[in-house]
Amino acid sequence: MMHNGFTHGSNWFCGPGVFFPGPLGWIISLLFWALVIYLAYRLIRAMVAGRSGPDSRALETLRQRYARGEINEDEFKRMQSELSQEVKA
């Protein structure tokens, strides 16, 4: 008997649907892997964003205060240099 690769006895990508048998198996499998890739992307992005830490948030707050006029240019430069010294230490 000849097998065309779509029967349960073949090694063609573990059978149709990979994880789930039937005609919707490929769609379910693709959705599963898309979800895994998306979650991995979000995890890596969160880890990279976490590295910027409080220093970048403090600098952003300082820029916002300067833009609103709460501090003048001299205060901005002084605080900015203090923040950059903390980052180096």
C-alpha positions in Angstrom: 0.0 0.0 0.0 1.3 3.4 -0.9 1.4 6.3 1.6 1.1 9.9 0.5 2.6 11.4 3.7 -0.7 12.4 5.2 -1.5 9.2 7.0 -0.9 8.6 10.7 1.8 6.1 9.9 4.1 8.5 8.1 6.9 10.8 9.4 5.8 13.8 7.5 6.1 16.6 10.1 4.7 14.2 12.7 1.5 13.8 10.7 -1.1 16.4 9.7 -1.6 19.1 12.2 1.6 18.5 14.1 -0.1 18.8 17.6 -3.7 18.3 16.8 -5.2 15.9 14.2 -7.7 17.0 11.7 -7.9 19.8 9.1 -7.7 22.6 11.7 -4.5 21.1 13.2 -2.2 23.3 11.2 -4.0 26.4 12.1 -4.0 25.6 15.8 -0.3 24.7 15.6 0.5 27.9 13.9 -1.4 29.9 16.4 0.4 28.1 19.2 3.8 28.9 17.8 2.8 32.5 17.1 1.8 32.8 20.7 5.1 31.3 21.9 7.1 33.7 19.7 5.0 36.7 20.8 5.5 35.9 24.5 9.2 35.4 24.0 9.4 38.8 22.3 7.5 40.5 25.1 9.7 38.8 27.7 12.9 39.9 26.0 11.5 43.4 25.5 10.6 43.7 29.2 14.0 42.5 30.3 15.8 45.1 28.1 13.5 47.8 29.3 14.2 46.7 32.9 17.9 47.3 32.4 17.4 51.0 31.7 16.2 51.2 35.3 15.4 54.1 37.5 18.2 56.3 36.1 16.5 56.7 32.7 13.2 57.4 34.4 14.8 60.0 36.7 16.3 61.7 33.6 13.0 61.6 31.8 11.3 63.2 34.9 14.0 65.8 35.0 13.4 66.7 31.3 9.7 66.9 31.9 10.2 69.3 34.8 12.5 71.5 32.7 10.0 71.5 29.8 7.2 72.6 32.2 9.4 75.4 33.5 9.5 74.0 37.1 13.3 74.3 37.0 15.7 76.6 35.2 18.5 75.7 32.8 21.2 75.8 35.5 19.3 73.5 37.8 18.6 71.2 34.9 22.3 70.9 34.0 23.4 70.4 37.6 20.8 67.7 38.3 21.6 66.1 34.9 25.3 65.9 35.8 24.5 64.5 39.2 22.4 61.8 37.6 25.1 60.9 35.1 27.7 60.7 38.0 25.4 58.2 39.8 25.2 56.1 36.7 29.0 55.9 36.4 29.4 55.0 40.1 
